[in-house]
Amino acid sequence: MIDSEPWLLDKVANEERLQFSFNELFSVSGNETLPNYLKQIYRFLGMYVFGTGLFLLSLVNVKLLEIQILRVRLLAVLGLLLITNILLAYFWIPSSHFILLMWGAIMLYLVTLYNHFKI
């Protein structure tokens, strides 16, 4: 959200997906405003992810998590998001280094799922 060129955080995977380098893409006539548009899109998506994370953190309360139906629904939605994200990443950006982060999140999710069944 705060990076001036967020598309470069995963430059190799993004350029592979686009089949263009960013220098080539930005030099095309008519694409002068593209960097500002990309910055806006990345910041919007960053705020969405940040907000979703804050929402989930607000539900991580011992009293709330004692409600089994709430816990099951949270785990189902989070599991669906994680699985969908990893599949899309392998399909669209297989060379992304963020895939390792996604696997880390899935491992943490599996620990949470294990603890859910232990309760």
C-alpha positions as CSV (number, residue, x, y, z in Angstrom):
1,M,0.0,0.0,0.0
2,I,2.9,2.4,0.6
3,D,5.3,1.3,-2.1
4,S,5.6,3.8,-4.9
5,E,5.8,1.0,-7.5
6,P,4.0,-2.0,-6.0
7,W,3.9,-3.9,-9.2
8,L,7.7,-4.4,-8.9
9,L,7.3,-6.4,-5.6
10,D,6.7,-9.4,-7.8
11,K,8.3,-8.0,-11.0
12,V,9.4,-11.3,-12.5
13,A,6.1,-13.0,-12.2
14,N,4.2,-9.9,-13.3
15,E,6.3,-9.4,-16.4
16,E,6.1,-13.1,-17.2
17,R,2.3,-12.9,-17.0
18,L,2.1,-9.8,-19.1
19,Q,4.7,-11.0,-21.6
20,F,6.1,-7.4,-21.5
21,S,8.6,-5.7,-19.4
22,F,7.2,-2.8,-17.4
23,N,9.6,-0.4,-19.3
24,E,8.1,-1.6,-22.6
25,L,4.5,-1.4,-21.2
26,F,4.9,2.2,-19.9
27,S,6.7,3.4,-23.0
28,V,3.7,2.5,-25.3
29,S,1.9,5.6,-26.5
30,G,-1.3,6.1,-24.5
31,N,0.0,4.3,-21.4
32,E,1.5,7.4,-19.7
33,T,-1.1,7.2,-16.9
34,L,-0.8,3.4,-16.4
35,P,1.7,3.7,-13.5
36,N,-0.8,5.9,-11.5
37,Y,-3.6,3.6,-12.3
38,L,-1.7,0.5,-11.2
39,K,-0.7,2.3,-8.0
40,Q,-4.4,3.1,-7.3
41,I,-5.5,-0.5,-8.0
42,Y,-2.7,-2.0,-5.8
43,R,-3.5,0.4,-3.0
44,F,-7.2,-0.4,-3.2
45,L,-6.5,-4.2,-3.1
46,G,-4.0,-3.6,-0.2
47,M,-6.7,-1.8,1.8
48,Y,-9.1,-4.6,1.0
49,V,-6.7,-7.3,2.3
50,F,-5.8,-5.1,5.3
51,G,-9.4,-4.6,6.1
52,T,-10.2,-8.3,5.8
53,G,-7.3,-9.1,8.1
54,L,-8.5,-6.6,10.7
55,F,-12.0,-8.1,10.4
56,L,-10.7,-11.6,11.0
57,L,-8.6,-10.4,13.9
58,S,-11.6,-8.7,15.5
59,L,-13.3,-12.2,15.5
60,V,-10.3,-13.8,17.2
61,N,-11.7,-13.6,20.7
62,V,-11.9,-16.6,23.1
63,K,-15.6,-16.0,23.7
64,L,-16.5,-15.7,20.1
65,L,-14.4,-18.7,19.0
66,E,-16.2,-20.8,21.6
67,I,-19.3,-20.6,19.3
68,Q,-18.7,-23.6,17.2
69,I,-20.9,-22.5,14.2
70,L,-19.0,-19.3,14.0
71,R,-15.6,-21.1,14.2
72,V,-16.7,-23.6,11.5
73,R,-17.9,-20.8,9.1
74,L,-14.7,-18.8,9.6
75,L,-12.5,-21.8,9.0
76,A,-14.6,-22.8,5.9
77,V,-14.4,-19.3,4.3
78,L,-10.7,-18.9,5.2
79,G,-9.9,-22.3,3.8
80,L,-11.8,-21.6,0.6
81,L,-9.9,-18.3,0.2
82,L,-6.5,-20.0,0.8
83,I,-7.1,-22.8,-1.6
84,T,-8.5,-20.5,-4.3
85,N,-5.5,-18.2,-3.9
86,I,-2.9,-20.9,-4.2
87,L,-4.6,-22.5,-7.3
88,L,-4.9,-19.1,-9.0
89,A,-1.3,-18.3,-8.2
90,Y,0.0,-21.5,-9.7
91,F,-2.3,-21.0,-12.8
92,W,-1.5,-17.3,-13.4
93,I,1.8,-16.5,-11.7
94,P,3.7,-19.7,-11.0
95,S,7.0,-18.0,-10.7
96,S,5.8,-15.7,-7.9
97,H,7.7,-15.7,-4.7
98,F,4.5,-15.0,-2.9
99,I,3.5,-18.6,-3.4
100,L,5.9,-19.5,-0.6
101,L,4.0,-17.0,1.7
102,M,0.7,-18.7,0.7
103,W,2.1,-22.1,1.6
104,G,3.1,-20.6,5.0
105,A,-0.5,-19.3,5.5
106,I,-1.9,-22.7,4.5
107,M,0.4,-24.4,7.1
108,L,-0.8,-22.1,9.8
109,Y,-4.4,-22.7,8.7
110,L,-3.8,-26.5,9.0
111,V,-2.6,-26.0,12.6
112,T,-5.7,-24.0,13.3
113,L,-7.9,-26.7,11.7
114,Y,-6.1,-29.4,13.7
115,N,-6.8,-27.4,16.9
116,H,-10.4,-26.9,15.9
117,F,-10.9,-30.7,15.7
118,K,-9.1,-31.2,19.0
119,I,-11.6,-29.0,20.9
